[in-house]
Amino acid sequence: MELCTTRTFTTSFSLPSSSSSSNSLRSNTVIKPFQFQFKFKFNSFNLSSFTPHIQPSLSIHTSSPFTISASSSSSSVSLDSENDLLPAQLKVTETEESDSRVRLHVEVPSLVCEDCYKRVLVEFTKYAKVPGFRPGKTVPESILVGYVGTRNVQKATIESILRRTLSHAVTSVTGRALQDSVSIVTKFSEMEDTYSSLGYLSYEVIVDVAPEIKWISDNAYKNLKVVVEIDSDIDAHIASEKEFRRRYKSTGALKVVTDRGLQVGDVVVIDISATTIDQDESNIRNIPSAESKGFNFDTEDGEILVPGFLDSIIGIRRGEAKSFHLFFPETWKQENLRGVHAQFTVECKELFYRDLPELDDSIADKLIPGCTTVEQVKDLLLERFQEVEQTAREQATDNAILDQLSKMVEVDIPRSLFEEQGRQLYGANLLEMQTKIKLNEQQLASLSSPKAVNEYLEHQKENITNLIKQNLAVGDIYRRENLQLSTDEIVKEVENSIAEFKRQKQEYDEERVKDQVQEILEGAKVLEWLREHADVQYITI
């Protein structure tokens, strides 16, 4: 069932004005983040013109809570916000829907409609240049309406009604409504029909509200058991040994092999072709991702290719070709090749061996400038890779914890929140792509199109959903455990961030920087707390 609960209430004419209501709506309940950040920004209900429906403005900062403009003809009037009490009560029926959405059915009594009508006439009198009447002077109603046009007066009246009543109508979601999520969904034409025939107005509003987070059990996050898979490549000893070997090999010269076949340790230039194997020849196809021309293959890095590939070409000589069958392992990174039986054909174009210098202290400075012994080089490399390993372990642990958290909570995610988070991620990806590949205007326009963004949102739906759940869970834990940040921590990080902006000569909003710094620090504080209280097991793969 989409609809869950319905309740009806009436607004009182003694409610606070729109301006004070708006202030409370912008009270910024924060979702504390870690990897990505977002806030619950509460809506100021900034509305634009009715074409075809009333939709929220994307502007966050506004001096008045409502700006509604009539846009029907040359004599249309732009009406400013009116923050006042209503002459009668509204009847508002609230219905909770799925995805943390609330639907408000608003009935505006005729007394309020009549008052708005009179105000509209006053405004038209001020600005309309009616023949035979001086500007600002009283014009009989029938003459004024006839000059301006009944339809235009009616449209302006409806807009005035909406502007004056909306802030009162949404009081039940004050402090819960997400920014830019309020929409009047009733068609303007329907409102015109109701008003012209019945003399009162009714309309419906939908608004996304801050979602409620539900844990599978209250203390679920306090008893985390996490298995963290660590890639063997980040092992400091293994990685430092590989790096030492790479640096040592770079000190030698490549020389052509003339009197033998390929051995481990050689560098070979090969052409590779690959096809699938099938008894039905019509099903045989090329495997483009496994093919290469002029591929430089260091045989000490044999693990980068299909298992068995290196063994199959040992002994090959320059100008020779070899064919052999191999299976792609079930763990192969390309899913469509896992378990595929393939025939490889390899042609040796060039074959080299390395003429390496003696491995002694005399080459230490070539390996790392400033070092005087080989042992010093190895120690320095190990120290560097231990730092890398520690960072990678912490990141892998955080990722595993966050993954667990997303499975421990149930959240009815509002569509507006999903789209906001998704667009932030897509924008970050696009920016990263732009730094790596200089996109031209046409490519950038194509990748920034609504179609491209919507496709990304659809394809990444699960990832975006999990990220939101993680952020919500982290924020909830921060509040539950009453974690605190010191002022010094925040000030220091803000200063560092601003200094970086200045160094890069980039513009920045200091308040936004402060908010983001606090969000990141709070998220990091939660993950630190979770690491201390979790049962973490590391497995090297």
C-alpha positions in Angstrom: 0.0 0.0 0.0 1.3 3.4 -0.9 -0.7 5.4 1.5 -0.1 4.7 5.2 -1.8 7.3 7.4 -4.1 10.2 7.0 -4.9 12.9 9.4 -6.8 16.2 9.1 -6.2 19.4 11.0 -7.0 23.1 10.7 -4.5 26.0 10.8 -5.1 28.8 13.2 -5.1 32.4 12.1 -2.8 33.2 15.1 0.1 31.2 13.6 3.5 32.9 13.3 4.1 34.8 10.1 5.7 33.3 7.0 9.0 34.8 7.7 9.4 33.2 11.2 8.1 30.0 9.8 10.6 30.1 7.1 13.4 30.6 9.6 12.5 27.5 11.4 12.3 25.6 8.1 15.9 26.3 7.4 17.2 24.9 10.7 19.6 22.5 8.9 19.3 19.1 10.4 22.6 17.5 9.3 23.3 14.0 8.0 26.8 13.3 9.1 28.9 11.9 6.3 32.1 10.1 5.6 32.9 9.3 2.1 30.4 11.8 0.6 28.5 14.5 2.3 25.0 15.9 2.2 22.7 17.8 4.5 19.0 17.8 5.1 18.4 21.3 4.0 14.9 22.4 4.9 12.8 24.1 2.3 12.1 27.8 2.1 9.3 26.9 -0.4 10.6 29.3 -3.1 8.1 29.0 -6.0 8.3 30.0 -9.6 5.6 30.7 -12.2 2.9 28.2 -13.1 4.1 26.5 -16.3 2.7 23.9 -16.4 2.7 23.2 -12.6 4.1 25.1 -9.7 7.6 23.7 -8.9 10.1 24.6 -6.3 12.9 27.0 -7.2 16.4 25.7 -7.1 17.6 28.8 -5.3 18.6 28.1 -1.8 19.0 31.7 -0.5 16.1 34.0 -0.8 15.0 37.2 1.0 11.4 36.2 1.0 9.8 32.8 1.5 7.6 33.0 -1.5 7.9 34.5 -5.0 5.0 33.8 -7.3 4.6 35.6 -10.6 1.5 35.7 -12.8 2.5 34.9 -16.3 -0.5 34.9 -18.6 -0.6 38.1 -20.7 0.9 41.5 -21.3 -1.0 42.9 -18.3 0.3 40.3 -15.9 1.4 41.4 -12.5 4.3 40.3 -10.4 3.1 40.1 -6.8 5.5 40.3 -3.9 5.4 38.0 -0.8 2.7 38.8 1.8 3.5 37.6 5.3 0.3 38.1 7.2 -2.5 36.4 9.1 -5.3 34.8 7.3 -8.9 36.0 7.9 -10.1 32.4 8.2 -8.7 28.9 8.9 -7.5 26.5 6.2 -8.5 22.9 6.2 -5.4 20.7 5.5 -5.6 17.0 5.2 -2.2 15.3 5.5 -1.5 11.9 3.9 1.8 10.0 4.4 3.0 8.3 1.3 5.9 6.0 0.4 9.5 7.3 -0.1 9.1 9.7 2.9 6.7 11.9 1.0 3.7 13.7 2.5 0.7 14.9 0.5 -1.3 17.9 1.7 -4.8 18.5 0.5 -5.4 22.2 1.2 -8.9 23.8 1.2 -9.0 27.6 1.2 -12.3 29.1 2.4 -14.1 31.7 0.3 -13.4 34.4 3.0 -9.6 34.0 2.3 -10.2 34.0 -1.4 -12.3 37.1 -1.3 -9.6 38.9 0.7 -7.0 38.0 -1.8 -9.2 39.1 -4.6 -9.6 42.6 -3.0 -5.8 42.8 -2.6 -5.2 42.0 -6.2 -7.6 44.7 -7.3 -5.7 47.2 -5.1 -2.5 46.2 -6.8 -3.9 46.5 -10.3 -5.4 49.9 -9.4 -1.8 51.1 -8.4 -0.2 50.1 -11.7 -2.9 49.8 -14.4 -3.3 52.9 -16.6 -7.1 52.9 -17.1 -8.2 55.5 -19.6 -10.0 58.3 -17.9 -8.5 57.6 -14.5 -5.3 59.0 -13.0 -2.9 56.3 -11.8 -3.5 55.3 -8.2 -7.0 56.7 -8.1 -10.0 54.5 -7.3 -11.4 52.7 -10.4 -14.8 51.0 -10.2 -14.4 47.3 -10.0 -16.3 46.5 -13.1 -14.3 48.9 -15.2 -10.9 47.8 -13.7 -11.7 44.1 -14.3 -12.9 44.8 -17.8 -9.7 46.7 -18.6 -7.3 44.2 -17.1 -9.3 41.2 -18.2 -11.3 38.8 -16.1 -8.9 35.9 -16.8 -5.9 37.9 -15.7 -7.5 39.0 -12.5 -8.5 35.5 -11.8 -5.0 34.2 -12.4 -3.5 36.9 -10.2 -6.0 36.1 -7.4 -5.1 32.4 -7.5 -1.4 33.2 -7.3 -2.1 35.6 -4.4 -4.1 32.9 -2.6 -1.3 30.3 -3.0 1.4 32.8 -1.9 -0.5 33.7 1.2 -1.7 30.3 2.2 1.1 27.9 1.4 3.3 28.9 4.4 0.3 28.2 6.6 -0.6 25.0 4.8 2.8 23.4 5.3 3.2 24.1 9.0 2.8 20.4 9.8 6.0 19.6 8.0 7.9 22.6 9.4 11.5 21.4 10.2 11.0 18.1 8.3 10.6 19.3 4.7 13.7 18.8 2.5 14.9 21.7 0.6 13.5 22.2 -2.9 11.1 19.2 -2.5 7.8 21.1 -2.2 5.6 21.0 -5.2 2.0 22.1 -5.8 0.8 19.2 -8.0 -2.7 20.5 -8.8 -2.8 21.9 -12.4 -3.4 25.6 -12.6 -6.3 25.0 -15.0 -8.0 22.8 -12.4 -7.6 25.5 -9.7 -9.0 28.1 -12.2 -12.1 25.9 -12.7 -12.7 25.3 -9.0 -12.3 29.0 -8.2 -14.4 30.3 -11.0 -17.3 27.9 -10.4 -17.3 27.5 -6.5 -15.7 30.7 -5.3 -13.1 28.9 -3.2 -9.8 27.1 -3.9 -8.4 23.7 -3.2 -5.0 22.4 -4.2 -2.6 19.6 -3.3 1.0 19.8 -2.2 3.6 17.1 -2.1 6.7 17.4 0.0 9.6 15.1 0.8 10.5 15.0 4.5 13.5 13.9 6.4 13.4 10.0 6.4 13.2 8.0 9.6 16.1 5.6 10.1 15.2 2.1 11.5 17.8 -0.2 12.8 17.3 -4.0 12.7 18.0 -3.8 16.4 18.8 -0.8 18.6 22.4 -1.8 19.3 23.1 -3.5 16.0 26.1 -1.2 15.3 27.6 -1.8 18.7 28.2 -5.5 17.9 29.8 -5.3 14.4 31.7 -8.3 13.2 33.6 -7.3 10.0 35.7 -9.4 7.7 38.1 -7.2 5.7 39.7 -8.5 2.6 43.2 -7.1 2.0 44.8 -7.4 -1.4 48.2 -9.0 -1.1 49.6 -6.3 -3.4 49.3 -3.7 -0.5 51.4 -5.9 1.9 54.2 -3.5 2.7 57.0 -6.2 2.5 55.7 -7.6 -0.8 55.1 -4.1 -2.3 58.5 -2.7 -1.2 60.3 -5.7 -2.6 58.5 -5.3 -5.9 59.3 -1.6 -6.0 63.0 -2.3 -5.1 63.2 -4.8 -8.0 61.5 -2.3 -10.4 64.1 0.4 -9.5 67.0 -2.0 -9.7 65.8 -3.2 -13.2 65.6 0.5 -14.3 69.4 0.9 -13.8 70.1 -1.8 -16.4 70.2 -1.7 -20.2 68.0 -3.8 -22.5 70.0 -5.9 -25.0 68.8 -8.0 -27.9 68.7 -11.8 -27.3 70.2 -13.6 -30.4 71.1 -17.1 -29.4 68.2 -18.5 -27.3 64.5 -18.5 -26.6 62.5 -16.6 -24.0 63.4 -17.0 -20.3 61.9 -15.6 -17.2 63.4 -12.2 -16.6 63.4 -11.3 -20.3 61.4 -8.5 -21.9 59.5 -9.5 -25.0 57.5 -7.6 -27.6 54.6 -9.8 -28.9 51.5 -9.7 -30.9 48.6 -11.5 -29.3 45.3 -12.7 -30.9 42.6 -14.7 -29.1 39.4 -16.5 -30.1 36.9 -18.6 -28.3 36.9 -22.3 -28.7 33.7 -24.1 -29.9 33.0 -27.2 -31.8 30.6 -25.2 -33.9 32.9 -23.0 -36.0 30.0 -20.5 -36.5 30.1 -19.7 -32.7 33.9 -18.9 -32.7 34.5 -15.2 -32.0 37.4 -13.0 -31.4 38.2 -11.7 -27.9 39.2 -8.1 -28.5 40.1 -7.3 -24.9 42.6 -10.1 -24.9 44.3 -9.0 -28.1 47.2 -6.7 -28.5 49.8 -5.5 -31.1 53.4 -4.7 -30.0 52.7 -5.6 -26.4 55.8 -5.1 -24.2 55.7 -7.9 -21.7 58.1 -8.1 -18.7 58.2 -11.8 -17.9 58.7 -11.0 -14.2 55.2 -9.6 -14.2 53.6 -12.8 -15.5 50.7 -12.6 -13.0 49.1 -9.8 -15.0 48.0 -12.2 -17.8 45.9 -15.3 -18.0 47.3 -18.1 -15.8 49.5 -20.4 -17.9 50.2 -17.7 -20.5 53.8 -17.2 -19.5 54.5 -20.9 -19.3 53.1 -21.4 -22.8 55.5 -18.9 -24.4 58.7 -19.9 -22.6 61.3 -20.7 -25.2 59.8 -18.7 -28.1 62.3 -17.0 -30.3 62.2 -13.8 -32.3 60.1 -14.3 -35.4 58.4 -17.5 -34.1 54.7 -17.9 -33.3 52.9 -20.2 -30.9 49.3 -21.3 -30.4 47.9 -22.7 -27.2 44.6 -23.1 -25.3 43.9 -21.5 -21.9 40.9 -21.0 -19.6 40.1 -17.6 -18.2 39.7 -18.1 -14.4 36.4 -17.6 -12.6 38.0 -14.7 -10.8 38.9 -12.8 -14.0 38.0 -9.1 -13.7 35.9 -9.2 -16.9 32.8 -11.1 -16.0 31.9 -12.0 -19.6 35.3 -13.9 -19.9 35.1 -15.9 -16.7 35.4 -19.6 -17.5 35.8 -19.0 -21.2 38.0 -21.5 -23.1 40.2 -19.6 -25.5 42.9 -20.2 -28.1 45.8 -17.7 -28.1 48.2 -17.1 -30.9 51.4 -15.3 -30.0 54.1 -14.0 -32.4 57.4 -12.9 -31.0 58.6 -9.6 -32.5 61.5 -8.7 -30.3 63.3 -10.3 -27.4 65.5 -8.6 -24.9 67.5 -9.4 -21.7 68.5 -7.0 -19.0 72.2 -6.2 -18.5 72.1 -5.3 -14.8 74.9 -3.8 -12.7 76.2 -5.5 -9.7 73.8 -5.1 -6.8 75.9 -3.4 -4.2 76.0 -0.1 -2.3 77.5 1.7 -5.3 74.1 1.9 -7.0 72.2 3.0 -3.9 72.1 6.7 -4.9 70.6 5.6 -8.3 67.8 3.7 -6.6 66.9 6.6 -4.2 68.9 9.8 -4.4 70.7 10.5 -1.1 70.9 6.9 -0.1 74.4 5.4 0.5 73.6 1.7 1.0 71.2 -0.9 -0.5 70.0 -1.7 3.0 69.1 2.0 3.5 67.1 1.9 0.2 65.2 -1.1 1.3 64.4 0.3 4.7 63.2 3.6 3.3 60.9 1.8 0.7 59.5 -0.5 3.4 58.7 2.5 5.6 56.9 4.3 2.8 54.9 1.2 1.9 54.0 0.5 5.5 52.3 3.9 5.6 50.5 3.0 2.3 49.5 -0.3 3.8 48.2 1.3 7.0 46.1 3.8 5.0 44.8 1.1 2.7 43.9 -1.1 5.7 42.0 1.7 7.4 40.1 2.6 4.2 39.3 -1.1 3.6 38.1 -1.4 7.2 35.9 1.8 6.9 34.4 0.5 3.6 33.6 -2.9 5.2 32.0 -1.2 8.2 30.0 1.2 6.0 28.8 -1.8 3.9 27.7 -3.5 7.1 25.9 -0.4 8.3 23.9 -0.1 5.1 22.6 -3.6 5.7 21.5 -2.8 9.3 19.2 0.0 8.6 15.9 0.5 6.8 15.2 3.9 5.3 12.4 5.1 3.1 14.6 7.4 0.9 12.9 10.5 -0.6 13.2 10.8 -4.3 14.6 14.3 -4.0 17.4 13.2 -1.7 18.2 10.2 -4.0 18.5 12.5 -7.0 20.5 15.1 -5.1 23.0 12.6 -3.9 23.2 10.9 -7.3 23.8 14.1 -9.1 26.6 15.0 -6.7 28.3 11.7 -7.4 27.8 12.0 -11.1 29.2 15.6 -11.1 32.2 14.4 -9.1 32.8 11.6 -11.7 32.4 14.0 -14.5 34.9 16.4 -13.0 37.4 13.6 -12.4 36.9 12.5 -16.0 37.5 16.1 -17.2 40.8 16.3 -15.4 42.0 13.0 -16.9 40.6 13.4 -20.4 40.1 16.9 -21.8 36.5 16.8 -23.0 35.4 19.1 -25.7 32.2 21.2 -25.4 30.1 18.7 -27.3 31.2 15.7 -25.2 30.7 17.7 -22.0 27.2 18.8 -23.1 26.3 15.2 -24.0 27.6 13.8 -20.7 25.8 16.6 -18.8 22.4 16.0 -20.5 19.3 15.0 -18.5 19.3 11.7 -20.3 22.9 10.9 -19.3 22.3 11.9 -15.7 19.1 9.9 -15.5 20.8 6.8 -17.0 23.5 7.1 -14.3 20.9 7.4 -11.6 19.2 4.3 -12.9 22.4 2.2 -13.3 23.8 3.3 -10.0 20.6 3.1 -8.0 21.8 0.4 -5.6 25.1 2.2 -4.9 23.5 5.6 -4.4 20.9 4.0 -2.1 23.6 2.3 0.0 25.6 5.5 0.2 22.6 7.4 1.6 21.9 4.7 4.1 25.5 4.7 5.2 25.5 8.5 5.7 22.2 8.4 7.6 23.5 5.6 9.8 26.7 7.4 10.5 24.8 10.6 11.4 22.5 8.6 13.7 25.4 7.0 15.5 27.0 10.3 16.1 23.9 11.6 17.8 23.2 8.3 19.7 26.7 8.1 21.1 26.8 11.8 21.9 30.2 12.1 20.1 31.9 15.5 20.2 34.5 17.5 18.2 36.8 20.0 19.8 36.6 23.5 18.5 40.4 23.4 17.9 39.9 20.4 15.5 37.3 22.3 13.5 39.2 25.6 13.4 42.4 23.9 12.3 40.8 22.0 9.5 38.8 25.0 8.3 42.0 27.0 8.2 43.8 24.3 6.2 40.9 24.0 3.7 40.7 27.8 3.2 44.5 27.9 2.8 44.3 25.3 0.1 41.5 27.2 -1.7 43.7 30.3 -1.7 46.7 28.4 -2.8 44.7 27.1 -5.8 43.3 30.6 -6.3 39.7 29.2 -6.1 36.7 31.0 -4.8 35.0 29.6 -1.7 32.1 30.1 0.7 33.6 30.2 4.2 30.3 29.0 5.9 30.0 26.1 3.4 33.6 25.2 4.1 32.9 25.1 7.8 29.8 23.0 7.3 31.7 20.5 5.1 34.7 20.3 7.5 32.4 19.6 10.4 30.5 16.9 8.5 33.7 15.2 7.4 35.2 15.3 10.9 32.0 14.0 12.5 31.9 11.1 10.0 35.5 10.3 10.7 34.8 10.4 14.5 32.0 7.9 14.1 34.2 5.5 12.0 37.0 5.8 14.6 34.5 4.9 17.3 33.2 2.0 15.2 36.7 0.6 14.5 37.4 0.6 18.2 34.2 -1.2 19.1 34.0 -3.7 16.2 35.4 -7.2 15.9 37.5 -6.9 12.8 39.1 -9.8 11.0 41.6 -9.3 8.2 42.0 -11.8 5.3 44.7 -11.5 2.7 43.6 -12.4 -0.8 
